[in-house]
């Protein structure tokens, strides 16, 4: 399964190179670092539910435009072991746009409109609703912190 993690970084961090960005993600493979960065709002992990978050927010697996920014949007900056194992970069201006977009999202409305696309088994409704609501809250907090600090966001999809 694929998973997606996002990290807040200084707006000029890309200039230091892909290896520096990858080192930041590699550090989060240690459970304590992962927990600490997540609690601080430096890391936002959508895990395997990242495609469902795209569908929740946009109705599409791989949307275009403003709606694409929060989850996978940005400039492709690196590929690793496959076409899916990638890194994208969202500059500070686009982070502010993503924050504004997420700030206007009504979870209940989105979930009801996209329910048939999101729920594969009827027993999943309660669990999925709870989990996606939590992930949306995590994303809203993450992007609010990044936008307020004038930071960029680097995203890493793992296969």
MARLO-92206 format. One record per residue (C-alpha): residue number from 1; residue in one letter; x, y, z. Coordinates in steps of 0.001 Angstrom, whole numbers, plus 500000, padded with zeros to 6 digits. Layout:
<sites>
    k  r       x       y       z
  NUM  A       X       Y       Z
...
</sites>
This chain:
<sites>
    k  r       x       y       z
    1  X  500000  500000  500000
    2  X  501032  503577  499425
    3  X  501207  506151  502192
    4  X  501730  509905  502280
    5  X  503500  512080  504831
    6  X  503909  515860  504762
    7  X  506401  518042  506615
    8  X  506500  521785  507228
    9  X  509881  523217  506269
   10  X  511480  526659  505804
   11  X  510389  528257  502538
   12  X  513929  528032  501140
   13  X  514641  524442  502248
   14  X  514413  523057  498706
   15  X  517585  525005  497888
   16  X  519475  522729  500303
   17  X  518659  519732  498113
   18  X  516499  516636  497939
   19  X  518830  514697  500246
   20  X  518174  517181  503067
   21  X  514418  516899  502562
   22  X  514630  513110  502463
   23  X  516724  513104  505660
   24  X  513866  514914  507402
   25  X  511452  512170  506391
   26  X  513947  509430  507221
   27  X  514244  510746  510771
   28  X  510493  510283  511226
   29  X  510888  506549  510675
   30  X  511941  506479  514322
   31  X  508725  506212  516338
   32  X  509698  508858  518894
   33  X  510588  511414  516212
   34  X  507361  510597  514334
   35  X  505251  511121  517478
   36  X  507070  514320  518464
   37  X  506809  515920  514994
   38  X  503191  514892  514633
   39  X  502290  516321  518057
   40  X  504070  519579  517191
   41  X  502261  519826  513853
   42  X  505539  519620  511918
   43  X  504495  516309  510368
   44  X  501086  515392  508982
   45  X  500710  511736  508093
   46  X  497733  510679  505999
   47  X  499074  507149  505809
   48  X  497205  504866  503454
   49  X  494100  507088  503507
   50  X  495639  509825  501372
   51  X  493673  508895  498239
   52  X  490452  508839  500252
   53  X  491288  512330  501521
   54  X  491606  513489  497902
   55  X  488201  511988  497173
   56  X  486687  513485  500339
   57  X  487929  516967  499472
   58  X  487384  516901  495709
   59  X  485445  513875  494525
   60  X  488470  512680  492524
   61  X  491462  510439  493173
   62  X  493860  512826  491440
   63  X  492268  516285  491147
   64  X  493618  519403  489452
   65  X  493538  523020  490539
   66  X  493167  524492  494002
   67  X  491463  521368  495317
   68  X  494583  519338  494583
   69  X  496888  521411  496780
   70  X  496282  520019  500285
   71  X  496960  516338  499635
   72  X  499224  515668  496653
   73  X  499463  519083  495034
   74  X  502707  520837  494350
   75  X  505701  520569  492083
   76  X  507171  517113  491566
   77  X  510782  517382  492779
   78  X  511963  513772  493038
   79  X  511192  510167  492168
   80  X  512750  507319  494065
   81  X  512162  503592  493516
   82  X  509113  503878  491249
   83  X  506757  506380  489611
   84  X  504638  506281  492758
   85  X  507513  506711  495238
   86  X  507803  510504  494894
   87  X  508362  513834  496612
   88  X  506443  517030  495860
   89  X  507013  520610  496995
   90  X  504353  523199  497835
   91  X  505802  526701  498154
   92  X  504680  529145  500845
   93  X  502175  530947  498582
   94  X  500485  527686  497621
   95  X  500526  526599  501292
   96  X  498463  529696  502120
   97  X  496042  528798  499306
   98  X  495775  525207  500558
   99  X  495130  526491  504085
  100  X  492353  528797  502867
  101  X  490797  525947  500894
  102  X  490871  523558  503874
  103  X  489564  526258  506196
  104  X  486373  526400  504123
  105  X  485711  522639  504160
  106  X  482622  521332  505940
  107  X  483405  517708  506787
  108  X  479809  516495  507121
  109  X  478809  517998  503782
  110  X  481850  516540  501986
  111  X  481418  513115  503551
  112  X  477735  512875  502614
  113  X  478355  514045  499031
  114  X  481214  511570  498549
  115  X  479952  508723  500723
  116  X  479398  506248  497874
  117  X  482916  506863  496564
  118  X  484505  506554  500012
  119  X  482738  503646  501676
  120  X  483528  500230  500248
  121  X  481676  498208  502892
  122  X  478596  499349  504886
  123  X  480273  498430  508177
  124  X  483043  500945  507433
  125  X  480877  504081  507633
  126  X  481350  504931  511305
  127  X  485045  504053  511397
  128  X  485796  505839  508132
  129  X  483862  508944  509109
  130  X  485751  509155  512401
  131  X  489143  508536  510790
  132  X  488689  510974  507901
  133  X  487346  513656  510273
  134  X  490495  513224  512395
  135  X  492756  513404  509336
  136  X  491008  516530  508066
  137  X  491498  518152  511470
  138  X  495171  517183  511395
  139  X  495544  518681  507918
  140  X  493742  521884  508871
  141  X  496016  522369  511897
  142  X  499134  521474  509902
  143  X  498389  523919  507076
  144  X  497321  526664  509501
  145  X  500685  526395  511278
  146  X  502626  526309  507998
  147  X  500725  529274  506527
  148  X  501124  531358  509690
  149  X  504879  530692  509721
  150  X  505351  531367  505988
  151  X  506638  527831  505503
  152  X  506612  525463  502554
  153  X  505352  521882  502655
  154  X  507241  518908  501305
  155  X  505266  515722  500659
  156  X  506515  512173  500400
  157  X  504554  509288  498914
  158  X  505921  505871  499840
  159  X  505139  502701  497938
</sites>
